[in-house]
Amino acid sequence: MSEVPLSVETGLEPATSDSAIAEWRRNYRFSIASAFGYATACLALYSTGAYVGPIAKAFGWSRVQVTSGLTIAILSSAIFAIPMGMLVDRYGARRFAVPGVLVIATAFALLGTASGNVAQWYFLWALLGVASLPVHPTVWTTAIASRFDRSRGLALAVTLCGASLGTALFPLLAALLTRVLPWNAAIAVHAAIWAIIAFPIVYLFLPGADPDHGSNRAREVNRSSTTLLAGFRSSIYLRLIVATIFLGASVMAFAISFVPILIDRGAGTMEAAGYASIVGGVAVIARLTSGLLVDRFNPLLVGAVTLLFPVVSALLLLSGNSTITSILAALFLGMTLGAEIDVLAYLTAKYFGTRDFGALFGGQVAAVGLTSGLGPLIVAGIFDRTGSYTLFFYFVVVAMLISSLCIGSLPRTPHSK
């Protein structure tokens, strides 16, 4: 197993005469459109928490049964993360992304047709998992990595702010809709509202293939990039995968289950959704800040520190039950949820180049998907068995210490300061 990929050994980066500002001015609309697309990919992920209670009550199901559907969707999507990345590497993002916004919104709305049959519920979620592939995170991050060099950290941060946007808006929208509509009608309206917002933006502002594709510049970048198999065999990639696995199993599950966790601690539905919106709001600021930091400072230090914030959140929730602890826990969770994938995507492009970025980063997205898909199921199982989330909070502490160590132990990138 190799230690350092070719792109790190040579220090070669995509050749460009642009300044970061000029590069950003030329491509900023692409990053903004990708942010709305990325939010669309998170539609079910960050909306489901607010629907768990009404669905469980309507059908007499346990929380495990309800959240198992989300697990199925995430696992279905994760299985195809690497192939999807390879397709985007070859054909570009637009031909998948534009129709994908409507496809996933339709699949999410179809959840409202659930009749109380568990098998049907699981089928609808499996369908949603497949429908999410055209707006898979690898679609947006691959395109950004190939378009940006000097301002790549900021561009990835803006794109991934879409997840923060979803974290801030989707729980509140779901909570508001379930107050005035039955849960199944609320889901359909929820999906329609977001499709009306996101589709025009993606359609109008997401460009086609990179005009440099196939040029001498692109060929130079490809020669300086690590091959797919060499990347998969690298010990650097292994450490990124381990960090990703623990991240998905803890932080992603934490974010998905944040509303039910707070409701169990005595918060009302709207109050819990309000705290969840704090997570999303802070995550937007954290993403943009981390994007600027990794462009200018040692990205390993930025990443290692960022992954420690959920430890603080978990310890706060273990220490007591008050409005202050809930707010602070939301703030610290948002600080990591706003930067984690940005840093991983940045490091993947930095260590391995952009030729096979979609497939290599797709492997990490698959790891996040598989673990975050199982995470909510495990969290719900812990609650059903013990009546609290205490054991999960301890797991978050251990998991994020391991993730931080994996990132901090990586060799310095060519431009680390």
C-alpha positions in Angstrom: 0.0 0.0 0.0 1.5 3.3 -1.1 1.9 6.2 1.2 2.0 9.2 -1.1 0.1 9.5 -4.4 1.7 10.8 -7.5 0.1 14.2 -7.3 1.6 14.8 -3.9 5.0 13.6 -4.8 5.3 15.8 -7.8 3.4 18.7 -6.3 1.7 19.3 -9.7 -1.5 21.2 -9.7 -3.9 22.1 -12.5 -2.2 24.8 -14.5 -3.9 28.1 -14.5 -2.9 31.7 -15.0 -6.0 32.9 -13.2 -6.1 34.6 -9.9 -8.5 33.1 -7.4 -10.8 36.2 -7.8 -10.8 35.9 -11.6 -11.5 32.2 -11.4 -14.4 32.8 -9.0 -15.9 35.5 -11.2 -15.9 33.3 -14.2 -17.5 30.3 -12.5 -19.4 31.5 -9.4 -22.9 30.8 -11.0 -21.9 27.2 -11.4 -21.1 26.9 -7.6 -24.4 28.6 -6.6 -26.4 26.3 -8.9 -24.6 23.4 -7.5 -25.5 24.5 -4.0 -29.2 24.3 -4.8 -28.6 21.0 -6.4 -26.8 19.7 -3.4 -29.6 20.8 -1.1 -32.0 18.8 -3.4 -29.9 15.7 -2.8 -30.5 16.2 1.0 -34.2 16.7 0.7 -35.2 13.4 2.3 -32.2 13.3 4.6 -32.9 16.4 6.5 -36.7 16.4 6.2 -37.5 13.0 7.6 -36.8 13.8 11.3 -39.9 16.1 11.5 -42.1 13.4 9.9 -41.1 10.5 12.1 -43.5 11.3 14.9 -46.6 11.8 12.7 -45.9 8.7 10.6 -45.2 6.5 13.6 -48.5 7.7 15.2 -50.5 7.2 12.0 -49.4 3.6 11.4 -48.6 2.5 14.9 -45.0 1.9 13.9 -41.8 2.2 16.0 -39.2 4.8 15.2 -37.0 2.0 13.9 -39.6 1.0 11.4 -40.0 4.6 10.2 -36.3 5.5 10.0 -35.5 2.1 8.3 -36.9 3.6 5.2 -34.3 6.4 5.2 -31.7 3.8 5.8 -32.7 1.8 2.8 -32.7 4.9 0.6 -29.2 6.0 1.8 -27.8 2.5 1.3 -29.4 2.2 -2.2 -27.7 5.5 -3.2 -24.4 4.6 -1.5 -24.0 1.4 -3.5 -23.8 3.3 -6.7 -21.7 6.2 -5.5 -18.5 5.1 -7.3 -20.1 4.2 -10.6 -22.0 7.5 -10.5 -18.7 9.3 -10.0 -17.2 7.5 -12.9 -20.1 8.6 -15.2 -19.8 12.2 -14.1 -16.0 12.0 -14.7 -16.8 11.0 -18.3 -20.0 12.8 -19.3 -20.2 15.9 -17.0 -22.8 16.9 -14.5 -25.6 18.8 -16.3 -27.1 15.8 -18.2 -27.7 14.1 -14.9 -28.4 17.0 -12.6 -31.1 18.9 -14.5 -33.7 16.1 -14.8 -32.5 14.7 -11.4 -34.0 17.6 -9.5 -37.5 16.7 -10.7 -37.0 13.0 -10.4 -36.0 13.1 -6.7 -38.7 15.6 -5.8 -41.3 13.2 -7.4 -39.9 10.2 -5.5 -40.0 12.2 -2.2 -43.6 13.1 -2.8 -44.5 9.5 -3.5 -43.7 8.7 0.2 -47.1 10.3 0.9 -48.8 7.4 -0.8 -47.7 5.0 2.0 -50.7 3.0 3.2 -49.3 1.4 6.4 -47.8 -1.6 4.7 -44.2 -1.9 5.8 -43.1 -3.6 2.6 -44.6 -0.8 0.5 -42.9 1.8 2.8 -39.5 0.2 2.2 -40.1 -0.1 -1.5 -40.9 3.7 -1.8 -37.7 4.5 0.0 -35.6 2.2 -2.2 -37.2 4.0 -5.2 -36.2 7.3 -3.7 -32.6 6.0 -3.2 -32.3 5.2 -6.9 -34.0 8.5 -7.9 -31.4 10.4 -5.9 -28.5 9.2 -8.1 -28.7 12.0 -10.7 -28.3 14.6 -7.9 -25.8 12.5 -5.9 -23.2 14.6 -4.1 -20.5 13.3 -6.4 -22.3 15.0 -9.3 -21.8 18.5 -7.8 -18.4 18.0 -6.2 -16.8 16.4 -9.2 -17.9 19.3 -11.4 -16.6 21.9 -9.0 -13.2 20.2 -8.5 -12.6 20.2 -12.3 -13.6 23.8 -12.7 -11.8 25.4 -9.8 -8.1 25.4 -8.7 -7.0 28.4 -6.8 -10.4 29.0 -5.1 -11.4 25.3 -5.0 -11.9 25.3 -1.2 -14.3 28.3 -1.4 -16.1 26.9 -4.4 -16.6 23.5 -2.7 -17.8 25.3 0.4 -20.4 27.3 -1.5 -21.6 24.2 -3.2 -21.9 22.2 0.0 -23.7 25.1 1.7 -26.6 23.5 -0.1 -26.7 20.8 2.6 -26.6 23.6 5.3 -29.5 25.3 3.5 -31.4 22.1 3.6 -30.6 21.6 7.3 -31.9 25.1 8.0 -35.0 25.0 5.9 -36.3 21.5 5.5 -37.1 20.7 9.2 -38.9 24.0 9.6 -40.8 23.6 6.4 -41.8 20.1 7.4 -42.9 21.2 10.9 -45.0 24.0 9.5 -46.7 21.9 6.9 -47.5 19.1 9.4 -49.3 21.7 11.6 -51.8 22.5 8.8 -51.8 19.3 6.7 -51.9 15.6 7.2 -48.4 14.2 7.0 -48.8 12.6 3.6 -50.1 15.8 2.0 -47.4 17.8 3.8 -44.7 15.6 2.1 -46.2 16.2 -1.3 -46.4 20.0 -0.8 -42.9 20.0 0.7 -41.5 18.3 -2.4 -43.4 20.6 -4.8 -42.2 23.8 -3.1 -38.6 22.8 -3.3 -38.8 21.7 -6.9 -40.3 25.0 -7.9 -37.4 26.8 -6.2 -34.4 24.6 -7.2 -35.2 23.4 -10.8 -35.1 26.8 -12.5 -31.8 27.7 -10.8 -30.1 24.5 -11.8 -31.5 24.6 -15.3 -30.5 28.2 -16.0 -27.1 28.4 -14.2 -25.5 24.9 -14.3 -23.3 24.9 -17.4 -22.4 22.0 -19.6 -19.1 20.3 -20.1 -15.9 22.1 -19.1 -14.7 24.0 -22.1 -11.1 23.0 -21.2 -12.1 19.3 -21.4 -9.8 17.6 -23.9 -7.4 20.6 -24.1 -3.6 20.5 -23.4 -4.3 22.0 -20.0 -6.8 19.2 -19.2 -4.3 16.5 -20.4 -1.6 18.1 -18.2 -3.9 17.9 -15.2 -4.7 14.3 -16.0 -1.0 13.3 -16.2 -0.4 14.9 -12.7 -3.4 13.1 -11.2 -3.2 9.7 -9.4 -4.8 6.8 -11.2 -8.0 5.3 -9.7 -6.4 2.0 -8.6 -3.4 3.7 -7.1 -5.6 6.0 -5.2 -7.7 3.2 -3.8 -4.5 1.4 -2.7 -3.0 4.4 -1.0 -2.8 4.5 2.8 -3.8 8.2 2.6 -7.1 7.1 1.0 -7.5 4.4 3.7 -7.2 7.1 6.4 -9.7 9.3 4.6 -12.1 6.4 4.4 -11.8 5.5 8.1 -12.4 9.2 9.0 -15.4 9.2 6.7 -16.9 6.0 8.2 -16.8 7.3 11.7 -18.0 10.7 10.5 -21.1 9.2 8.8 -21.9 6.8 11.7 -21.8 9.6 14.3 -22.2 13.2 13.0 -24.6 12.4 10.1 -26.7 10.3 12.4 -26.5 13.0 15.0 -27.8 15.6 12.5 -30.6 13.4 11.1 -31.8 12.4 14.6 -31.3 15.9 16.1 -35.0 16.8 16.1 -36.2 13.5 17.7 -33.4 13.8 20.3 -34.5 17.2 21.4 -38.2 16.2 21.4 -37.3 13.3 23.7 -35.6 15.9 26.0 -38.8 17.8 26.3 -38.7 20.3 23.4 -41.8 20.8 21.3 -41.8 20.0 17.6 -41.4 23.6 16.5 -38.9 24.3 19.2 -36.8 21.3 18.2 -37.1 22.3 14.5 -35.9 25.8 15.5 -32.8 24.3 17.2 -32.2 22.2 14.0 -32.3 25.4 11.9 -29.5 26.8 14.1 -27.5 23.8 13.0 -28.1 24.6 9.4 -27.5 28.3 9.9 -24.2 27.8 11.6 -23.2 25.2 9.0 -23.5 27.8 6.2 -21.0 30.1 8.0 -18.8 27.2 8.9 -18.6 25.9 5.3 -17.7 29.3 3.9 -15.1 29.8 6.7 -13.6 26.4 6.2 -13.4 26.9 2.5 -11.4 30.1 2.9 -9.2 28.5 5.5 -8.2 25.4 3.5 -7.3 27.7 0.6 -4.9 29.7 2.8 -3.8 27.5 5.7 -2.9 23.9 6.5 -6.0 21.9 5.5 -5.0 19.0 7.7 -5.1 21.2 10.8 -8.4 22.8 9.7 -9.9 19.3 9.2 -8.6 17.8 12.4 -9.9 20.6 14.6 -13.3 20.8 12.7 -14.0 17.1 13.5 -13.7 17.7 17.2 -16.7 20.0 17.6 -19.3 17.2 17.8 -17.5 15.9 20.8 -18.4 19.1 22.5 -22.0 18.8 21.4 -22.3 15.3 22.8 -20.7 16.2 26.1 -23.1 19.2 26.4 -26.1 17.0 25.9 -24.7 14.5 28.4 -24.1 17.3 31.0 -27.7 18.5 31.3 -31.0 19.4 29.8 -31.6 23.1 29.3 -32.2 25.6 26.6 -28.6 26.8 26.7 -27.1 23.3 26.3 -29.5 22.6 23.4 -28.5 25.8 21.6 -24.7 25.3 22.2 -25.0 21.7 21.1 -26.7 22.9 17.9 -23.9 25.5 17.4 -21.0 23.0 17.7 -22.8 20.4 15.6 -23.3 22.9 12.9 -19.7 23.9 12.9 -18.7 20.4 11.9 -21.7 19.6 9.7 -20.8 22.8 7.8 -17.2 21.8 7.0 -16.7 18.0 7.1 -17.4 17.0 3.5 -15.8 20.2 2.2 -12.5 19.3 3.8 -12.7 15.7 2.6 -13.5 16.8 -0.9 -10.7 19.3 -0.9 -8.1 16.8 0.4 -9.1 14.2 -2.1 -8.6 16.6 -5.0 -5.3 17.9 -3.4 -3.8 14.4 -2.9 -5.1 12.6 -6.0 -5.8 15.3 -8.6 -9.0 15.6 -10.6 -8.9 13.0 -13.4 -10.7 10.3 -11.3 -11.9 12.6 -8.6 -15.6 11.5 -9.1 -14.8 7.9 -8.5 -12.4 8.4 -5.6 -14.6 10.9 -3.8 -17.5 8.7 -4.7 -15.9 6.0 -2.5 -15.9 8.4 0.4 -19.5 9.4 -0.3 -20.4 5.7 -0.4 -18.8 5.2 3.0 -20.7 8.2 4.4 -23.9 6.9 2.9 -23.5 3.4 4.2 -22.7 4.5 7.7 -25.1 7.4 7.9 -27.8 5.1 6.5 -27.2 2.6 9.3 -26.6 5.4 11.9 -30.2 6.6 12.3 -31.4 3.0 12.6 -28.9 2.4 15.3 -29.8 5.6 17.1 -33.5 4.7 17.0 -32.7 1.2 18.2 -30.7 2.6 21.1 -33.7 4.8 22.1 -36.2 1.9 21.7 -34.1 -0.4 23.9 -32.9 2.1 26.5 -35.4 4.9 26.4 -32.6 7.5 25.9 -29.8 8.6 23.6 -27.0 8.5 26.2 -25.1 5.6 24.7 -25.1 7.3 21.3 -23.6 10.5 22.7 -20.7 8.4 24.1 -20.2 6.8 20.7 -20.0 10.3 19.1 -17.2 11.2 21.4 -15.1 8.2 20.5 -15.9 8.2 16.8 -15.0 11.8 16.2 -11.7 11.5 18.2 -10.7 8.7 15.8 -11.8 10.7 12.7 -9.8 13.8 13.8 -6.7 11.6 14.4 -7.0 10.1 10.9 -7.0 13.5 9.2 -4.3 15.0 11.5 -2.0 12.1 10.8 -2.0 12.6 7.0 1.2 13.7 5.2 1.4 17.4 4.4 -0.1 18.4 1.0 2.2 20.2 -1.4 0.8 23.7 -0.4 0.2 23.1 3.3 1.7 25.9 5.3 
